[in-house]
Amino acid sequence: MRMQMDKRPTLASWPKRVYAWEELPEPFHPALREWKESGMPPGNVTYIPQVSQKSREPEYAAAWWGKQVLIQTAQRDQVDTISLDADRVHLCSYQVQLLRCLVELDIEGGKRAVFSYNKVKEEQLRPVLNLALGNTADFVFPTEHPQTMELQKLLKDSYAMYNLSKLCYRFGTRLLDFLWLRGRDRNLFRKVDPEYWIGATERGLTAISYDRYGTRTVWLRWKNLTRLSMEGSGRSRYIRITSVQGMAVEFPVLEEQAGTGALFLERVERLRMQELSV
């Protein structure tokens, strides 16, 4: 049997800011009733349709009001709702592959909120990301690094990671220390060495991985970090960042990077203790 082609234009699956309540599909309305009655405008809601009418991917509605965020996921005639604020978010993961963005929020109690969208319309979801990271809804993070010797060296070594690392300013105003690692890609046909970056700000850690598939950024508050360690040996050595819920981020460490990595972990542990004592 020949499947019918989905002939909708590509932008049919792009995130849509809701300008009038009737534009939002009915299944998403009940969870928003209380916020609507307290005065939330429809523009605080972004509707994210399915990528394709034939796909099994869910669709989403992301809303914010005050310091609260509400993520709704609709799939197979069922709507799951998660309400959160920054204090409940233990870890935030932000992945980009071409124009597809995926946000994963690990929340206290073992819950997880997940939603994906087209990066072209990311501005509409900026308030949701800001609030999840503990910023104000209208927060605009810096887009320039300070002029330090260490950052100028990073710019020379990796223009791509120098710019990607500016994402740390979504999670703090001061970059206190960082570690950049270049890995080795053993793909014979398309050699693009992966890169890894860990930065410490006054609020916590930002960990970024970058390879031929895309990028992933993880933000973790100091109080939600239970362990930062170097494990394994030889070609199996890696840095492991573990959250209070047991979620882990691992970056491989080459033999010649082990000493630099160990010194960085020592400095970060001292920073963590200082920031937690404030």
DAUR-V997909 format. One record per backbone hydrogen bond with DSSP energy under -1.0 kcal/mol. NH is the residue of the N-H (numbers start at 1). CO is the residue of the C=O. E is the energy in kcal/mol with one decimal. If there is no record, write none. Layout:
nh: <NH,NH>
co: <CO,CO>
e: <E,E>
This chain:
nh: <12,13,14,16,18,23,24,28,29,32,33,36,37,38,39,40,44,45,46,47,48,55,59,60,61,62,63,64,65,68,69,70,71,72,73,74,75,80,82,84,88,90,91,92,93,94,95,96,97,100,101,102,103,104,105,106,107,108,113,115,117,119,121,122,124,125,129,130,131,132,133,134,135,139,148,152,153,154,155,156,157,158,162,163,164,165,166,167,168,169,170,171,176,177,179,181,183,195,196,197,198,199,200,201,205,206,207,208,209,210,211,215,216,217,218,219,220,222,224,225,226,227,229,231,236,237,238,239,240,241,242,243,244,246,249,251,253,257,258,261,262,263,264,265,266,267,268,269,270,271,272,273,274,275,276,277>
co: <9,10,11,47,45,20,21,25,26,29,30,32,33,34,36,35,41,42,62,16,60,52,74,48,72,46,70,44,68,65,84,63,82,61,80,59,78,73,71,69,85,106,106,219,104,217,102,215,100,97,117,95,115,93,113,91,111,88,105,103,101,99,118,119,121,122,125,126,127,128,129,131,130,136,146,148,149,150,151,152,153,154,158,159,160,161,163,164,165,166,167,168,200,200,198,196,194,210,181,208,179,206,177,204,220,199,218,197,216,195,214,96,209,94,207,92,205,203,221,222,242,242,240,238,233,234,231,251,229,249,227,247,224,243,241,239,237,254,255,257,258,259,260,261,262,263,264,265,266,267,268,269,270,271,272,273>
e: <-2.2,-1.8,-1.2,-2.9,-2.4,-2.6,-1.5,-1.8,-2.0,-1.5,-1.3,-2.6,-2.4,-1.2,-1.3,-2.5,-1.7,-2.0,-2.6,-2.9,-3.2,-1.0,-2.0,-2.4,-1.8,-2.5,-2.6,-1.1,-2.0,-2.0,-2.7,-2.8,-2.7,-2.5,-2.7,-2.9,-2.6,-2.8,-2.3,-2.6,-1.5,-3.1,-1.3,-2.1,-2.9,-3.1,-2.8,-2.5,-2.6,-2.6,-2.9,-2.2,-2.9,-2.5,-3.1,-2.7,-3.0,-2.4,-2.4,-2.1,-2.0,-3.3,-1.7,-2.0,-1.3,-1.4,-2.1,-2.9,-2.4,-2.1,-1.5,-1.4,-3.0,-1.7,-1.5,-2.3,-2.0,-1.8,-2.3,-1.8,-2.6,-3.4,-2.2,-1.7,-2.5,-2.7,-1.2,-2.1,-1.9,-1.7,-1.7,-1.7,-3.1,-1.1,-2.2,-3.1,-3.2,-2.7,-2.9,-2.4,-2.3,-2.9,-2.9,-2.7,-2.7,-2.5,-2.7,-3.2,-2.5,-2.5,-2.4,-2.3,-2.3,-2.7,-2.7,-2.7,-2.3,-1.6,-1.3,-1.6,-2.3,-1.5,-2.3,-3.0,-2.3,-1.3,-2.4,-3.0,-3.2,-2.9,-2.8,-2.9,-1.5,-1.9,-2.4,-2.3,-2.4,-1.6,-1.2,-2.6,-2.5,-2.0,-2.0,-2.2,-1.8,-2.1,-2.6,-2.2,-1.6,-2.2,-2.9,-2.0,-2.1,-2.8,-2.3,-1.2>
